[in-house]
Amino acid sequence: MKSVFDSSFKYRPSFETDVRKTFQRVRRREGRRPERLVVTPSQHATQIAVLPLEHFKRPRAD
């Protein structure tokens, strides 16, 4: 991302911004990215243990 201190940065007021072009540019940029690997729960090699919150609570000394 460009910084305002970068010499190639050019300020553009919001009223001159074309939102359609901005979204098209973002879609093109994301289209060039490699697809992300999505792992479903059935593909996990290990079991994930979820402990209830009571497991972490300390007993009260009443």
N, C-alpha and C positions, 0 to 999 in steps of 0.2 A: 504494500500500500504506500502510496506517495505521501510525503510529508509536506506541510506548507512551507518548509524550509528548503525543499528540493527545488532547484532552479527550473525544472521542467513542469512544475505544478502551475496550473492556470486556474484561477478562481472563476467559477461560473455561478452567477446568482440563481436562486431557486426558480425564479420565474422564467429563466432561459433553459431550464432542464427539461428534456423530453423523457418522461418516465418510461414510455414504450421502448425507446432505444436503450435505456439503462437495463431493463429486464431482458431484452434481446441479447445484450452484451453478456449478462450474467449467464443466461442459458447456453450461449455459445461456449463460454469459458468452462462451464460445468460439463458440457458435452465432450470437451477435449480431455477431461480428467479420466483416468482409468476407473472402472467401476469398483466400488468398495465391496469387499467380501462380507457377505451377511451370513452369520452362523446361526442356525436354528438350534433350539434346545436339544433336539434329537441328535445333533452332530457333535455334542460335547463328549469328550472322551472321559471326563471325570464327573462325579456327582458334586453338585454345589449344595453345601449344607447351609440351611437358614435356621438360625437359632432364635427362639422367641426372646422378647425383651426381658422377661422375667429371669432368664439365664444370667443376665448381666447385672441385675439389681442385687445389692448387698442386703442381707437380712438385717432388720432393725434390731437394735439392742434396747428393748423396752424394759 
